[in-house]
Amino acid sequence: MSKKDNKKMKLELEYALRSSPQILYQYISTPSGLQIWFADHVDIMGGGEYRFAWDDGTAYRAKMIKSTTNKLTRFELIDQDGDYLEFKIVQDDITGDVELIITEFVEEEEAEMAASIWDSAIDTLCSTIGA
């Protein structure tokens, strides 16, 4: 039995976006949509497996384990002890406001940097969809 040196924490970030769930869903569920704002390269490898890669050489594989149209996508990170990356769209029934909630697991000491990276990615997404 091996002990993990670094403890991962669940990081959950919420972003208010001026977009419809239908439009936003295309950007969290398709390789072309994810490639616009999330990763530099997104490939479907077969069997529901995706490869996310960045121009700095960083890459990881994930399997889409859950997808609910206009609401949610969840990717289980392969070889990451059950960690996942989730994009959830929530729309307020009364106001119609839309939020994108991003959940991932990060090393505790990297949480602030990870949040900053997500902020930048969301800025790119907002520019793309005009939100």
Secondary structure as a PSIPRED ss2 file (coil, helix, strand):
# PSIPRED VFORMAT (PSIPRED V4.0)

   1 M C   1.000  0.000  0.000
   2 S C   1.000  0.000  0.000
   3 K C   1.000  0.000  0.000
   4 K C   1.000  0.000  0.000
   5 D C   1.000  0.000  0.000
   6 N C   1.000  0.000  0.000
   7 K C   1.000  0.000  0.000
   8 K E   0.000  0.000  1.000
   9 M E   0.000  0.000  1.000
  10 K E   0.000  0.000  1.000
  11 L E   0.000  0.000  1.000
  12 E E   0.000  0.000  1.000
  13 L E   0.000  0.000  1.000
  14 E E   0.000  0.000  1.000
  15 Y E   0.000  0.000  1.000
  16 A E   0.000  0.000  1.000
  17 L E   0.000  0.000  1.000
  18 R C   1.000  0.000  0.000
  19 S C   1.000  0.000  0.000
  20 S C   1.000  0.000  0.000
  21 P H   0.000  1.000  0.000
  22 Q H   0.000  1.000  0.000
  23 I H   0.000  1.000  0.000
  24 L H   0.000  1.000  0.000
  25 Y H   0.000  1.000  0.000
  26 Q H   0.000  1.000  0.000
  27 Y H   0.000  1.000  0.000
  28 I H   0.000  1.000  0.000
  29 S H   0.000  1.000  0.000
  30 T C   1.000  0.000  0.000
  31 P H   0.000  1.000  0.000
  32 S H   0.000  1.000  0.000
  33 G H   0.000  1.000  0.000
  34 L H   0.000  1.000  0.000
  35 Q H   0.000  1.000  0.000
  36 I H   0.000  1.000  0.000
  37 W H   0.000  1.000  0.000
  38 F C   1.000  0.000  0.000
  39 A C   1.000  0.000  0.000
  40 D C   1.000  0.000  0.000
  41 H E   0.000  0.000  1.000
  42 V E   0.000  0.000  1.000
  43 D E   0.000  0.000  1.000
  44 I E   0.000  0.000  1.000
  45 M E   0.000  0.000  1.000
  46 G E   0.000  0.000  1.000
  47 G C   1.000  0.000  0.000
  48 G C   1.000  0.000  0.000
  49 E E   0.000  0.000  1.000
  50 Y E   0.000  0.000  1.000
  51 R E   0.000  0.000  1.000
  52 F E   0.000  0.000  1.000
  53 A E   0.000  0.000  1.000
  54 W C   1.000  0.000  0.000
  55 D C   1.000  0.000  0.000
  56 D C   1.000  0.000  0.000
  57 G C   1.000  0.000  0.000
  58 T C   1.000  0.000  0.000
  59 A E   0.000  0.000  1.000
  60 Y E   0.000  0.000  1.000
  61 R E   0.000  0.000  1.000
  62 A E   0.000  0.000  1.000
  63 K E   0.000  0.000  1.000
  64 M E   0.000  0.000  1.000
  65 I E   0.000  0.000  1.000
  66 K E   0.000  0.000  1.000
  67 S E   0.000  0.000  1.000
  68 T E   0.000  0.000  1.000
  69 T C   1.000  0.000  0.000
  70 N C   1.000  0.000  0.000
  71 K C   1.000  0.000  0.000
  72 L E   0.000  0.000  1.000
  73 T E   0.000  0.000  1.000
  74 R E   0.000  0.000  1.000
  75 F E   0.000  0.000  1.000
  76 E E   0.000  0.000  1.000
  77 L E   0.000  0.000  1.000
  78 I C   1.000  0.000  0.000
  79 D C   1.000  0.000  0.000
  80 Q C   1.000  0.000  0.000
  81 D C   1.000  0.000  0.000
  82 G C   1.000  0.000  0.000
  83 D C   1.000  0.000  0.000
  84 Y E   0.000  0.000  1.000
  85 L E   0.000  0.000  1.000
  86 E E   0.000  0.000  1.000
  87 F E   0.000  0.000  1.000
  88 K E   0.000  0.000  1.000
  89 I E   0.000  0.000  1.000
  90 V E   0.000  0.000  1.000
  91 Q E   0.000  0.000  1.000
  92 D C   1.000  0.000  0.000
  93 D C   1.000  0.000  0.000
  94 I C   1.000  0.000  0.000
  95 T C   1.000  0.000  0.000
  96 G C   1.000  0.000  0.000
  97 D C   1.000  0.000  0.000
  98 V E   0.000  0.000  1.000
  99 E E   0.000  0.000  1.000
 100 L E   0.000  0.000  1.000
 101 I E   0.000  0.000  1.000
 102 I E   0.000  0.000  1.000
 103 T E   0.000  0.000  1.000
 104 E E   0.000  0.000  1.000
 105 F E   0.000  0.000  1.000
 106 V E   0.000  0.000  1.000
 107 E E   0.000  0.000  1.000
 108 E H   0.000  1.000  0.000
 109 E H   0.000  1.000  0.000
 110 E H   0.000  1.000  0.000
 111 A H   0.000  1.000  0.000
 112 E H   0.000  1.000  0.000
 113 M H   0.000  1.000  0.000
 114 A H   0.000  1.000  0.000
 115 A H   0.000  1.000  0.000
 116 S H   0.000  1.000  0.000
 117 I H   0.000  1.000  0.000
 118 W H   0.000  1.000  0.000
 119 D H   0.000  1.000  0.000
 120 S H   0.000  1.000  0.000
 121 A H   0.000  1.000  0.000
 122 I H   0.000  1.000  0.000
 123 D H   0.000  1.000  0.000
 124 T H   0.000  1.000  0.000
 125 L H   0.000  1.000  0.000
 126 C H   0.000  1.000  0.000
 127 S H   0.000  1.000  0.000
 128 T H   0.000  1.000  0.000
 129 I H   0.000  1.000  0.000
 130 G C   1.000  0.000  0.000
 131 A C   1.000  0.000  0.000
